[in-house]
Amino acid sequence: MFSYRARLAPDRTREISILIVRVSAIGDVLMTSPVARMLREHYPNAHIAWVVEPLSAPIVQANPYVDEVIHFPWHTWTRLRREKRYAEAYREIRTFLRTLQARHFDITIDCQGLLKSGLLSWFSHAPQRIGPAFSREGSHLFTTASSPWPKRPTHLADKYVAMLAPLGIEYAVQRPILEIPAATHAAARQLLAEKGLVAGTRYVACCVLSTRPQKDWVWSRWGELADRLWEREGLRTVLIGGREGQQDAERLTTQYASKPISLVGKAALLDSAAVVQGAVGVVGVDTGLTYAGMPIDLPTVALYGSTDATWLTEEPHTVICLHKMDCSPCNRHPSCANFDCMRAITVEEVAQALCARLGATL
C-alpha cells in the first residue's frame, strides 16, 4: 500500500525534529491541524514545527501541539519579482532556506503535494520526507516515502491524517484543532458589542465570501436569510468575510429588517474565528472560516456548488446544501457564467437545515 525509499521511522522516545509543510489555504491548514496532535502522541519528545504563509499562520499558532511556526514569505517573494527586484528576492529566498536547513529536521511531511511544498520539503534536508503518492507538479520527486490519500474522504481531516501511515501511525477519525485564546474571545465579544450586539444575544455566523466567485452565494440571499432566522428563531446574524465584500455587506445591514451585523473586512482571522465559535450556528460557503466552528462541534450548514463536498458527508454536526449539476464539481474551471449550482440553493432550505440542526443540539 505504501511506497518506502527511506529508513524505518525513528525510535519514538528520541528527541527528533519534525516539519509539517502546509503553507496556504486557511481551510486546508485547519483541516491539517490534527496531524500535529497525532505526531505529538506518537513522538512525545519531538520538536514539531510548521511552515505556513503568514495569512494562515494564526490557525497554526492556535494549535497547542506545534512548537514552532515558520513563516513562508511566498507573497513577499512574488512582490519582489513583480517589481523586478531580483537580487533582493534572491537574498530573501536564500536567507529563508538557510534558516530552514539550520533546524536539522529529521522528518518532513508534505501535506500539500505541490511543487512549492515539495521543494520546501527537499530544501529542509530532512533524511525522511513523506508526501502524497499522487504527483501534482512533480512533488513526488522530492519525497523519500509516499502515502496515498483516501480516494473518497468523508471526514474533514481524513486525507491529511492518512499521510502519517509510513511512520507507523494508524489512521483514526480526527477533529480539527483551533484553540483560540481567551483574550481573543473577549476581543471578539467587545467587537460585537461595539456593533450593537448585546451580550448574551444568540446569533448565527455567516461566512459569506470565498476565494473564487463560483463558490459564493447570491448576496441578497444573505439578507433574506438573516430576516428569516430573526422572524423564525429570534436569531441575529453576523456577516464575516474579506474586505473585497465590504460594500456589499454594508448594504445588507441597512436593506433588511433584521439589521444583520457586518464584520466583513473589519476583523483579523483569529478574531473572526472567535466570532464564529461564539455563535450558536454557522452558515457558510466553501471557505476556511466556515469550518472554524467544527473543532467545537458547532452546528454548521455548508453551501456547496463548484467544489466536492464528499469530505463533509460524515461530519455529525454539518448539513451540506448542494444541488449537483452535470458539470459538478467544476472547481477552478466553471462552465457557466451564472454559477447555477449556487443559485439553486434557496433561502428556505438553508434556514430549515440550520433550524433543524439547532433543534437537535440546543
Helices and strands as residue ranges (DSSP letters): E 3-4, E 17-21, H 26-32, H 34-42, E 47-52, H 57-61, E 68-71, H 74-82, H 86-101, E 107-110, H 115-123, E 128-132, G 139-142, E 145-147, H 158-161, G 162-167, H 182-194, E 203-207, G 213-215, H 219-233, E 236-240, G 243-245, H 246-255, E 261-262, H 269-277, E 281-285, G 288-291, G 294-296, E 300-304, G 310-312, E 318-322, H 340-343, H 347-361
